[in-house]
Amino acid sequence: MTNQEILAQFGPREAMEYDVVVVGGGPAGLATAIRLKQLAASSGKEISVVVLEKGSEPGAHILSGAIMDPIAMNELFPDWKAMGAPLNQPVTDDAMSFLSETTGFRTPNFLLPQCFQNHGNYIVSLGAVTRWMAQQAENLGVEIFPGFAAAEVLYNENGSVKGVATGNLGVGKDGVPGENFQIGMDLLGKYTVFAEGARGHLGKQIIAKYKLDADCDPQGYSIGIKELWEIDPARHQPGFVLHTAGWPMASDTYGGAFLYHMEDNKITLGFITGLDYANPYLSPFEEFQRWKTHPNIRYYFENDKGEVTAKRLGYGARALTVGGLLSLPKTVFPGGALVGCEAGYLNVSRIKGSHAAIKTGMLAAEAAFEAIVGGRQHDELSAYPEAFEKSWLYTELNKSRNFKAWFKKGLAVGTLMTGIEQFALKGNIPWTRHRDKPDYAYLKPAAECQPINYPKPDGKLTFDRLSSVFLSNTNHEEQQPSHLTLKDASVPVKINLAKYAGPETRYCPAGVYEFVKNADNTDRLQINAQNCVHCKTCDIKDPTQNIVWVTPEGGGGPNYAGM
């Protein structure tokens, strides 16, 4: 049954009205809600705010490195330390290493550009920070609905956004409502703020409907794959930050890795691969596993006898927006705004986005509050982008606007030009480099590329995808329709497999896609949607743009702990 047919039979949906509806309970969405309530309290006004979070709880789907610059948190909660915010481990040392297959060269710290320096920042679990922010939001009177996925944008007759509808529950694989069916509900607001993170399902629709990206470069993305480990105290250096470039990635492929020493003998490590890579045989997951075998990296997992003594605790993956300022779409439209990574505010040169998410949430909240107390609704919050252009965040992003474009020229050129722009010119750059193609368009046919033979996992330091997904605590209601949809079911075999050697089997970090043989020995694509960690890579990198990620039932997906 179509959604219209379900509505005709089971509707209408219950509607709840608020001043502001926030879609997404991450740092950007929660900062929006918190700032609205702070402004209302300080001015003696009443502002009703609801936050929809598709995860089982705030923070369940949050995945980041993460090193947090507290600049925005200082503005949102000046006394966050006394309030118990989980920013516990300050950065104590920075290292940037360039790796060959067997050796590494560490750049002297005095030569590190400012974007690679982390003095004054904190190594955090962004999931823990998000849970803490959710508590503060609720203390201020924000309503948070975890396990409710916003599945549809609702519009007024004049074309402005009037809110969102949550997804239906209890629909079977055949699309027919079952005995436990529950119809979704409408959340209506004077303004709706979209804070779904990178490649948000509804944000993508909003950008297309209002042509918000008409005057910017195509957005760029990377996939970040992360693990959490507990290591021997003798190898632990609390606050130590290590970034690497080079091996195992080919010099013409954008990417790098990180290893951060948290508190309690834990380290968080990950590998970032630009989704504009060309070779369809490349597997970001396998590159990450191979990186851990480098002598300079595996040292942290082993004892003096070379035995792996560390224990892997967590695994996850998520796409990042890395286009920066030049790929930033228009962030307002009639009835709402885009904030955080939904719009693409991450500073790729610093590998940081949480401070930008919080700041943009605050700026959007201030614009929405001014509009609501002025009696406005469903118009454009132009004060938000105007305030952004006057903020420290704009200055920061403008300084690094060429970072990704230079590294598209290769590691050597990217390193040289970043050094010139950030170290020699201090970010005062007289030139701008644009990009003109989306990430999927860079993929070459398999016949033009060299296959990559990855070593088998040893189950101690390196692992396969399925055992990794198990650590992400991912789960979906099995009887629901697949949230990984195909525009044309014939394309994966006729084009993706035939021309590109089936890249979806390699770029997915969760083993969702596999080609299997039918009884007549023909191929078909099998989609294991139960494994999906909601990274959105397939929606971004599919060379035919045939895969469309849609919202599954609320509460499904990963349940990250300590990540």
N, C-alpha and C positions, 0 to 999 in steps of 0.2 A: 504494500500500500504506500502511496505517496504521502508526504506530510499533509498536503491539502485534503486528501481523503480521510486521514486520521482525524484532522481537525473537524471535518464535516460530520464524522461519526461520533467523536468523543468530546468535541469542543463545546463551547469556547473555553480557552484557557483562563485560569484565575490570573488576575492582574494585580500587581502591587506597585504603588507609585512612590518615588523618592525624588529628592532634589537632584542627586547625582548617583548614577549607577556606574560602578567600576568593574570592569571585566578583567579578572586576573589578580590573584592575591600574592604576587611577588613584591619585591622592594618598591617598584614604581607604583603599582596599584595601591599598596598599603600607605606609601608616602602621600599619595593623592588624598586618600581618605583621612589620614591623620591630620594633614595640614588643613583640610576643610573644617574638621572639628575644632582644631586649635583656633582658627580664625573666628568661627562661630562663638566659641566660648569667650574669647577676648573682647568680642563686640556685643555680647548679650543677644545674639541671634540664634535661631533654631535652623539647623541644616540637617536633613536626613540623608544618610549615605549608606549604601549597601555594596559589599564586595562579593563577587562570585568567584569561587576557586574550584577548578575542575578536579584538583587532587583531593585525596581523602582528608587532608588537613593542609593549612598553609605551610609551605616548605617542602611538602612531599615530592613535588616535581622540580624543585629548585636545584640547579647544578651549576657550579662555577668553581674556578680554581681553588681558593679565591684569595687574592690580596685586596684589601679594602682600604681605600683612601677615606679617612673619616670626615673630609671637608663638608660633605652634605649632611652627614649625621650630626655634625656639630651645629648646623643650622636648624635641623629638625628637632633635635633634642640636645640642647647645650649641656645638659647634665647627664648624658647617657651613661657615663661611667658609674655615677652614684645610683642610677636606675638599674644597673645590672646588665647592660647590653653585652652580649657574648663576643666582644672584641678583646680577647684575652692574651693573644700572643703577638707582641710587636715584632716587626722585622728587625733583625740584628745584623744581617750581612747580606749583600747582593753578590751574585756571581753570574756572568754571562760567558758561556763556553761555546766554542765552535768545534764540532766533532768531526773527525774522520772515522773510518771503520774501527780503528783500534786506539786512537789517541784523541786528546782534546787540548785546546788552547783556551785558557781563561783570560779574558780581556782585563787589563788592570782597571781597578775601580775608578781611578781618577780619569779614565778615558770614557767611562760610561756616560752616554747622553742622559739628560734629565729624565726622559721618558722611561729609562730602565732603572732609575734609582727609586728605592722604596723606603727611605728613611722617614719615619713618622707614620707609616702604614701598618696594617695588621693582617696577619694570616688568620682567616676565619673559615668556619663552616657557614656558607651563605644560607643554607637551610635553617641553621640554628638562629641566625640573625633574623630571618624572615619570621620564624615562629615567635621570636621576641617582639618584633614589630606588630605582629597580629595581636598579641596580648595588649600592647599599648593602644592599638586601635580600638579594641573592644572596651578597654577601660575608659576611652573617650566617648563611647556610645555608638561606634560603628557596628553595623550588623554585618557579620561575615557568614556566608553560606558555603561551607566546604562540601565537596562532592556534588556540586551543581555546575554542570558544564554549559556555558552559553553557546548555543548551537545555531542561532539565527539572529540576524539584525532586523529590527523592526523600524519601519519608516512612517512618517507622517505623509499626508496627501501632498504636501508641498515639496517632498523629497528629502526633508531633514530627518535625521535619526531621532527616534523617540524612545529607544531602549533595545532590549534583547529578549529573546525567549530561550529558556533552558531546554535541554534535550529531553525527549520522552524516555521513560524507563520501561523495561519489560517488553521490548519489541524483539521478536524472534529473528533468526537468520534470514527467514523468508520475507521479512518486512511487515509481518502481521502481528498486531498486538497480542500478547499472551495473557494468561490468567492473572499475572501480577502486574499488568500494565498500569502505568501512571503517566498521564499526560503532563507535559512541561508547563511552565508558567511564564507569564510576561512580567518582566521587570522594566518599568517605565520611568524615565528620568527627564528632567529639564535638560540635562546634559549627560552623555554617556562617554566615559573615558576607557579607552582600550589599552590594556596593559598585559597582553598575553605572552610577551616575550618574542624572541626571534621567529619570524615567519608565522605570526599568529593567524589562525584560521579565519577569524572574522576581520582582523585587520587587513589581511590580504584582499578581502572582498571590498572593504571600505576604500582602500588605496585605488583599486581598479574602478570602482563606481564613480568616485569623484576625481579620478585622474590626478591623484595627489603627487605622483612621481613623474609628471609630464616634464618638469623643468630640472630634473636631477639626473645624475649618472645612475645606471642600473645598480641595484643593491648588490653588495658582495657578501658572501657567507663563508664561514669555515665550520668544520665539525670538530668539537672538542670532546675527547674521550678521556675519562678520568677513573682513577682507582684510589682507594684509601687503604693504607697499610699500617700495621703496627710493627715496629722494628726494634732491634736490639738497642738498649739504652747507650751502649758503647759507640753506636754509629749515629746517634741522634744529636742534632745540633739545634736546639729550640730557636726559632726565628730565622734560620738560614734559608735563603731564597736562591734557587738555581734555575736559570733558563738556558736552554741549548738551542743551537741551530746547526744545520748541516746534516750529517748522517743520522738516520738512514735515508732521508729524503733526497731525491734527485735535486741538483742545483737549480733546475728550472721550475721546481714545484714549491709553492709557498707553504711553509709550515715550520713548526718548532715545538719544543717541549718544555715542561716545567716540573720542578720537584720542590715542594715547600715543606719545611719542618714545622709542624704544629706543636701543641702542647701534648703531654702524656705519651711521649714516645711514638706519636703518630706522624706519618708523612702523607701528603696528598700529592699525586703526580698525574700528569696527563699529557696528551699529544694533540696538537692542533694542526689540522690539514685544511688548506684553502680549497674550497669546493670549485675553484676554477681550474683544477688540475686537468691534464689532457689525456693521460694514459688510462684507458678503461680497466686495465688489469690492476691498477693500484687499489689497495685496501687500507683505508685509514686505521682500521682495527689492527691489522697485521703489522703495519708500520710501527704502531705504538708498542706492540708486544716485542718486536725486534729491537726497538730503541732501548728497552730495559736490559738487553743483554750486553750493551756496551760496557767495557770495564769500568768507566767512570761512574756509571749508573748502578750497575749490579752490586757494586761495593756496599751500598747502603742496605742491601737485602741479605748479605752473607756474613758469616763469621770468618775468623782468620784462616779456617781450613777450606774456604771456598764453598761452604754448604749454605744453602738458602735457609735461614732461620726466621725470616720475617713472615708475617701472616697477612694475607689479603682480606680486608674487611668489607669493602664496598666497590661497586662498579656503576658507571652511568655514562651517558652521552647526551650531548645537546648541541644544536646548531647555534652559531654566534653571528650577529650582523657585524660585518667588518668594513663596510663601504665608507663609513665615517661621514664627515660633514658634506662631502660632495655627493653622497648617495642619499642624503636626508630628504625625505619627501616633505611636502607641505603637511604640517602636523595638526591642522584644524580643518573642520568641515562643518556644515550646518548640523548642529546638535551634539558635537563632541570633539574629542581630541585623541591623538596617539601619544603615548609616553613610553619612556624607557626603550628597551630593545625592540618593542613593537615598531617603533619608528626607526631605530638604528643609531642610538646615541653612544654606543660603546666606543671607547678610545682604543683602537687596535694596537697603536704603538705602545701603550701602557698595559695592554691586556687587562683592562679594567672597565667595568660598566656599571657596577652597583652604585657608585657615587653619582654617576650620570642619571641612573634610573630614579634615585631618590630626589635629585635636584629637579628633574623634569616633572616628576609627580607633584612636587611642591609648586612649581611655576604654573602648571595647569590648574591646580587647586586654587591658587590665588586669583587666576583669571575667572574661573567658574564662580568663586565666591562673590567677586565683584559684580559679575553679571546677575547672579540670582538675587542679591540684595537690591540690585537696581531694577528688579522686575522683569528681567529678560529671560528667555528660554529658547532652545532649539536654533540659536543663531551661531555664528562663528566666534570663537573665543580668540579674537585677534591679539588680545593683550598677552597671550601665552607665547607665541613665537616672537613677538616684539621684546618681551622680557628676556627670552632666551638669548637673543642677539646682543643684549647688553650684559650678559652674565659672564662669570668666570668660566663657565662650561664652554661657551662659544669660543672664547679666547683659547682654551685648551685644545678643543677639537680643530680649530683653524690652524694651529701650529703643526698638527700631525696630519693634515689633509692629504698629503701625497704619499704617506707611508706605504699603504698597500700597493699603490700603483708602481712605486719603485721596485718593490720586491717581486712584482710580476716580471721584471727584467732579469731576475735571477738573484741568488744569494749575494754574490759579490757586489753587483750594482746596488742592490737594496741596502746592504750594509754601508757601503761608501756614501751613498746619497743621504741616508738617515743620519750618518755621522756629520755630514756637512750641514744638513738642515737643522738638526737638533743640537749639535755640539758647537759647531762653528758659527752658525747664524742665529742660534738661540730661538729658533722657531719663527724668526722674521723672514719669511720666504717670499721672494719676489715672483715666483712662478707657480703654476698650478697644472697638475697632470690629471687628465680625465680618463675614464674607461667607458667603452661603448658597447660592451656585450655582457649579457647575464652569464652566470657561472656555467649553466648547462651547455651553453653554446661553445665552450672551449674543448669539450670532449672530442677526441679524434676516433675515427674508425679503428677497430682492433687490428686490421691489416696493416695499419701504419705504425703500430706500437709493438714494443717488446714485452712479452709476458714476464711477470715477476714471480719467481719461485720463493715462497716464504717457508721458513723452517717450521716443523711441527711443534706444537706447544709441549713443554715438559711437565706441566701440571704443578710446578713449584714456583717458577718465576714468570713463566708465560702460560697463557691459557687459551681455550677455545671460546667461542662466542656464547654458547648455550650455558656453560658453567658460569660465565660472567654475568649473563642476564639474570641468573638465579640470585646473584648477590644484590641485584637492584630491587628485589622484592616486587617485581612487575606482575600484575595480574589484571585480567579483564574478564567480565562476564562472558562466558564462552558462547552463549546462545544469541548474543546481539549481532546485528549486521556488521560486517567488517568496516572499520573506519578508514581502511586503506583502499580507496576506490580507483577504478580504471575508467577513463573516458572511452577507451576502445580495448576490449579484452584480447584482440588479435595482435596488438602492437608489441607487447613484450617478446613474443616469439618471432614475429615477422621482421621486426626492426631491431629491438634492443639486443636480442640474442644473435640474430644473423649478422648484424653490422657492428655491434659494440661488445660482443662476447658476454652479454648479460651482466652489465656493470652493477645492477641492483643487488646481485648476490655478494658483491664486494663492498660497495659503499655503505650498506646498512650495517651498523655495529651490533645488531641484535639478532641476526639470522632470520629476519622476517621473510625474506624473499629467496626462493630456490626454484630452479628449473628441474622438473621431474618428467619421467617418461610415461606416456600413456600406454595402454595395452597394445596399441598398433605401432609403438616405437616413435610416435611423434612427441614433441615437447610441449609442455604447458608450464605456466608460472604458478607456483603454489605460494599463497600468501599466509604466513603464520602470524596473523594479527595479534594473537595472544602474547607474543614476545615483544611487541613494540614498546620502546621506552620514550616515545613522543619526541624524538630528537628533530624531526622534520627534514632530515637529510634527503629522503626520497622525493619529497615534494619539491625540493630545490634542485637536485642534481639529475633527475631523470631526463635523459637527453631529448626525449620527445614530449616532455611535460604532460605525460599521459596519466601519471600517478597523482591523485589529489587526496591529501590528508584531510579528513573531516573529523569532527568531534565525536569521540566514543562516549559511552555512558559515563556520567560523573563518578568520580571515585576510582576509576580504572587507571592503569598505567603504573609507573614506578612508585615506590614508597621509599625514598632515599633517607637513610639514617646516617648522620655525621658527615654528610657530603656538602 
